Every structure is written in C-alpha cells, then in structure tokens.
C-alpha cells in the first residue's frame, strides 16, 4: 500500500470475525467436497454417506481451526500463500483426524498404525488435503478479504503529529511550550475515540517538515463523495495538501481543488445540512469562498459567508450539534445572528465533533459546556487535547469525517 494511504489496523473484533468466517468457509467447503467425491466414487450409496461423514468430520474440525489461525496471521491474504497454507493445514488436519479415528476405535498404537496414517495422507486423505488447499486459496481468501473490506459506516482521515509540532503557528494567542510526547499520546487517544465510535481511521502520511499538518481539517473539506482540497492561507502550510489529495483519491473520493489566488482553510468551513458557513478571515479570502461556492452549488449546497476576526478559523468559534444548532462562545463570534439557531456556550473552545445522531466529541478543557450539551440529551465523549489547544487547535482540527 502506498505510504500516502495507510489504514490503521482493523479493530480486533473485526479481524477475528473475518478470520472465523474464512476458516469456517474453508472447513465446510472442504468437508462437503470430500464427502461428495467419496459418495460418488463409492457408488452413491446412501448408507456409506454417514460413515464417510464420521471419518472426515474430525479432520474438518481441525482444518477449520487451523484455517482461522492462518487467516489471523495473514496467510490467506494472497492466493499462492493461501494455497500453501491450506495444503499444510490439510495434511495436519488429515493426520489428526485419522489419529482420532484410530484412538476412538480402541486400536493400540503400533508401527503399523503409524505407517497406515502416513500412507493415508497419500491415499484416502489426499482428496481432503487437495480440497483444503483449493478452498483456502479461493473461498477462504475471498471470505477473509470480503469481510475485511466491508464498508464501515464512516471513515475519518487523520494525520500523525510532526516531530516539529511545537513550531506550529499561533496567531491569536501567546506561544507556550508544547509537550510533544504528551501530544502524541493525546493524538492516539483522540484517534481511539473516533474508532470506538465506529469510524475507520485512515492516516495521511506524516511529514516532519510540516509542523501544522496534524490539523488535517484545514487541508480538505468533504461533501459526501467529493473532497475539496483547500488552498491554505498560510504559505508555509500549502505543502500539506499533496499527501491529503492522494489520500482522498485512494479513498475513492472525487477530488476538486481551490486554486490560488484563492485561499481557503478547512477550519473555516462549517457544514450544517445543506448550508455551508464559510468564515472570511485571515486564512480564507473572497476568491477562495467564490471558488468553493461554484464547486458546492453543483453538489446541492448553499454557501453563507460570515466574518471571522476574533479567532483563527470559523470553527475555532462555532461548530454545530447533530440537530444543526450552532454553538460557540459569544465573545468569539462576530455575527451570531447569521446562523439559523445559535446557542451560547459558557467557555471558549467548546467545539464539538459529531460522532452520531446522539453523540458528540468535546475537549476535557470545557467541563461547563460539556455539562450543558449533556443536559440537551446528548452523549458526550471527552478527550484531552491540551497540547493542540496551545496551537489554536480544537477537536475538529484533528480529523476529517467522511459520512
């Protein structure tokens, strides 16, 4: 996979489920195919079917377990490797099944019995072994990949912090030291919160030469199946968009772009239903807004431009609850009357990331606002993003949700 698009590992439950489905598919198909061959070659006599089933059932059970293990360790992801893994598993399972049959019959162990078991691998059990290899390379592999590639309800783009995070830009606040180790831990916790909420996170490749790149929201805005690559207002951030563009394309999104002299930061774009509020401030200019208006008009959205003078980005001042109510601290909002519904928050930095119709993500640093949102009937997941707040970041800045 290209370094520009690195999906974080599937959740363990999803990996185990995929492996279980693949393993069961291998075991069932191998067992049924083997029964069919021996049923036909033995004259299609119904009375023989039960005996054949009893003989091969232990082997099929062992094969299923081994195929699950093979799927878990990645041995079924490529057909040639899956074929080899299936053949090996088939040999082991066939031997184990034959040994089980010998033990259950009460026959004492002897060199002759050992020779019989070995001979059976090239005789009676050979068909079973061959089917195990074929099933692993076909139905098992397809079942595994199909389960792993089932679309999740939501995807979120994220980007790991640069080792130079502390050099990130600040505009409206005083610079204070950033603990980069703690920032890494907080970022991981943030990503885990998204994944726990049901998002599949896709990482844009980290770039240590771009201190602000962790704020991936500024590089792209997603409207359904279309990704609009921005034109950052800060010249030092314009190199951030290249890897984000590649990631969006590889994720299957249609890609449009804002072109210079237009500038637009994703943090200045707040989508509420089909209304798109765009902040006209220090990072987004009139030409950028005009270009975005042209792009989204064809997608069924309407642009409402709003002034931003008190904070870095529009979403530093306001975000929206799942019901469309715009929230923010009045001291940071230039024109609250421009929003259809506005609810004042008691603290600055009271941004929300919508996780579902009844759940939002908020920063731990705004407990009064968290309590207010909870009182409105929402479930609130909180994360500590103190090190990113030192760089004028909020919970929305660290991800781009594709919904």
N, C-alpha and C positions, 0 to 999 in steps of 0.2 A: 504494500500500500504506500502511496505517495506520502512523504513526510508532511505535505501540506494538509492532509486529511487523516488525522489519527483518531479513530473512535476509541473512547475509553472502553475497557472490557465490559462485556455484558454482565448484569447482576448475576450473582452465583445461582440464584433460584432459576433464572432463565437458562443458564448454561447446563445445570443439572437436568432440567426438564427436557431440553433439546437432546442431551445425551441419552436420557431414558427413552425418549421416543425413537431415536435412531437405533439403540440397542434392541429394543423390543421388536422393531421392524425387521432387523437382521435375524433375530431368533425365530420369529413367527414365519417369515418367508422361507428361511432355510428348512424349518421343520416341515412345513406344508409341501414344499417342493420335493423334499426327500421322501415323504410319505407317498406322494403321487407317483414318483418313479418306481418305488418298490411295490406299490399297489398294482401298477400296470405290468411290471415285469414278473409278478407272481400270479399272473392270470386274472387279475382284477377280482380276486375272491374276497368277499366282504369279511369273512372270518379271519383273514390274515391282517386286516387293517388295524384291529385293536392291538395285536401282538407287535406289529411294526411301530405303532404309536408308543407303546410302553417301552420298547427297546431304545428308541431315539429321544424320548422326552427328557431324560436326564442330561443328555448331550446338548439338547436345545436350550435347556435352562442355563447350563454353564456357559454356552455360547452367548446367550443374552447378557449375562453379567459381564463377560469379557468384552463384548461389543460396547456396552455402556462405558466401561473403563477406557476403551480405546477412543471412544468419542470424546470423553472428558479431557484426555491428554492431547487431543488434536490429530489422532491417527486416521480419522475418517474424512479429513477436510480435502484431501487430494486423492483422485481415484486410484492411482498406482499404489500409493501408500496404504489406502484403504483395502485394496486387493490383497496386498501382502499381510496386513494386519488381520484380515478376515481369514486367510488361509492358516496363519499361525493359530488364531483363536479356534478355528475349526479343528485342527489337529489336537490341541489341548482339550477342547470340549469333547471330541470323539473319544479320546483316550479316557477322559474322566467318566464319560457315560458308560463305556464298556467296563471299566473297573467297577463302577457302581452296580452294573448288572451282574457281574461275577460275584461281588460281595453279597448282594441280596439273594443270590441263588444258594449261598452257603458253600460254594465250591472252595476248597482250601487253596491257598496261594502256592504256586509252583512255577518252575521254569517254563513248563509247557503253557501255563496260563499267561505268563508274561509274553511268551512268543506269540500266543494267539492274539493278544491285544495289539502287539506291534504289527502283526500280519493284517489285522482287521483295518488298520489305517490305510493300507494299500488295497483293501478288498471291500468288505461290507461298508466301511465308513467313508470310503473315498468319495462317493457321491455327496455325502453330507459335507465333507471338507470343501469340495469344489463349490457347492452351493453357498457355503459360508463366505468364501472369498468373493463370489459374484454378488451376493446380497449386500455385503459390506461396501463394495465399490459402487453399487447402484442405489438401491432403495435406502440403505443405511446412510450413505453420504448425502443423498438428496433430502432425506428427512432431517438430518442434522443441519444442513445449510438452510433449508426452508424454515425451520424453527428459529434459527439464529437471525434470519433476515426478515422475519415477520415485522411489518412496520409497527413501531411504537406509536402511541397516541401523539406524542410531542417530542420534538428534538430541540436541543439548546446548543448553540455554539458558545464555546468558552476558549480562553487563551491563557496559558500559564504566565505568571509574573516574570518579568525580566529580572536578571540579577542586578540591574541598574534601576530598579523600581524607585529607589529613593531620589533619583534625579528627575522624576516626573514633574510636569509643570504644575504650578499653582498660580492662580490669578486673583481670586477674591479673598484669600486667607493668607496668614503668615506661614512660612515654611517652618516645619518642625521635623525632628529626626524620625525616620521611618525604620521600624524593626523588620528587616526583610525576611528573617527566619519566621517570625510570627505571621507576617503577611502570607508566606507560603502555606502555613498551617491554616490560616483563615480562608484562603482560597480553596484549599482542599475540602474544608468543612462546607463552604458555600456550594461547591460542585456536588458534594454528597447530599446536601439538602435538595438540590434540583433532582438528583437521581432518585432519592427516596420518594419524591413527589410524583415520580413516573416519567421524568424526562430522560431521554437518551442523550447524553452529552457527547458532542463531537469537538475535539480540540483543534483549534488553529495552531499551527506550529509556533512554538515560542521563538522569540528573537531578542537576544540580549542587547542588541543595539537600539532597541525601541522601548524606552522606559515606560511609556504610557500604553503600550499595546495590550496590556491586561484589560483595559477598558474597551473591550471588543465592541460594545454597543455603538461606539462612535464611528466605526468603520462600515457598518451595514445596517440597513433597515429592511425588514422582511414584511411583505404584503402578500399573505397567502403563499402562492408558489413562485413569487417574484422577489428577488433580492436586489435592492437598490444599493450599489456600492457608493459610498459617500465621497466627498471631496473635502477632507479635513481643513478647518480654518487655520490651524497651526501648521505651518510649513514643515516643522520637524516631525509631524505625525503622518505625513502623506505616504510614507513608505509602508505604513501599516496595512494599507488596503490590498496590496498584491496577494498576500497569502490568504486573506479573507475572501477575495474574489475566487481564488482557486478552490477554496473550501466550499463556497456556495455552489459553484458549478458541479463539483464532485458529489455534492449532496442532492443534485438533481433539480436545483432551483434555476429558473430563468434569471439572467443577470442583466441589469440595466445600470447605468453609471451617471453620476453627476460630474460634469466636466468644468474645469477652470475656464473662465474666471469665477464661475460659481463655486461657492463653498457651502458645505453643509455637514454638520456633525450629527451622528445618530442620536446623541443625547439631547438634541433639540427637537426630536420628533416624538410626539405622543399620539398614539392611535387609540381612539375611543369609538368603537363600532366602525362606521364608515367615515367618520370625521377624523381628519389628521391635523392636529395642532402642531404648528412649526414655530419654534422660537427664533425671532430675528434679534440676534445679539452679537457678541464678539466673535463667535465661531461660524455663524451661518449668515450669509448675506442674501440680498434680494434676488440676485441671479440664481443662487442655489435653490431658493424657495420656488422661483419660477420654473426651473427645470423639473423639480420634484412635482409641482402641480401638473405639468404636462404628462409626466410618467404615470402618476396615480389616477389621473382623470380617466384613462383608458381601463383602469382596474376597478372602477366604481367607487373611488374615494373622493372626498372633498377636502381641500386644504383651507385651514383657517390660520393665518399668520398672527402671532402675538408677540408683543415686545418683551425682551429679556434684558434687563440692565443690572439686576441686583445679584445675580448668581452666574455661574459659568455656563450652564445649559438650562433649557426649559425644564428638563426632568430633574434638575437639582432643586427646582422649586415646586413642581407639581407632578403627580402621577395619578393614576385612576384605579379605583376599586373595580371589581368584576361587574358591578351593576352600572358602570360608566360615570359614577360620581368622581369628580376631580378633587383631589385633596392636596393640601400644602399649607405651609406657614404663611400667614398674610404678609409678614414683613418681607418675604422674598418674592412675592407675586406682584408683578406690575399691574395687571388688569384682570382681577378675578371675575369681573362681570362678563368677560368674553367666553367664559365656559358656561355651558348649559346648566350644570349643577356644580357648585363649589362648596366644599366643606373644610373649614379651617382646622388645622392640626395645632396642638399646643407646643410642638417642638419643631425646630429646623431639622432637616434630614429625614423627615418622616415619609420616605418613599416606600412604595410597595411594588413587588413583582407578583403578578397574578399567576398562581400555580394551578388553580382550578376555579370553578364557579363559586366555591365557598371557602377557598384557602388562599392566603397571600403570604409572601415572604417579606419580612421587615428587619431592620437593624436593631440589635440589642440596645443601642445607644438612645433609643426613643421610647422608653417604657410607658410614658403617659399616652403617647399616640397609639402604641400597641394596645393598651387597655381600651382606648376609645374605639378602635377598629374591632376589637373583640366584642365590645358592647353592641356593635351593629350586627352581630351574629356571625362574624367571620372567624374561621380558624386562622391563627397567626403562627407561622414558623419564624423563629428569630435566629439570626446569625450575627456573630461578632465580625465587623469589618473595620475596626478602628484604624488599622494601618492604611486602608484605602480612603477612609474619610479624611485622613491627613493630606490627601492629594485631591480633594474635592470630589471624591468618588462616592457613590451611593449603591444600594443593592441592585439597581437596574443596570449599572455600568458594566458589570462583570459578566453579562451573558446576553445573548440574543435568542429569544424563543421563537421557534418555528411552529406555528399552531394551525 
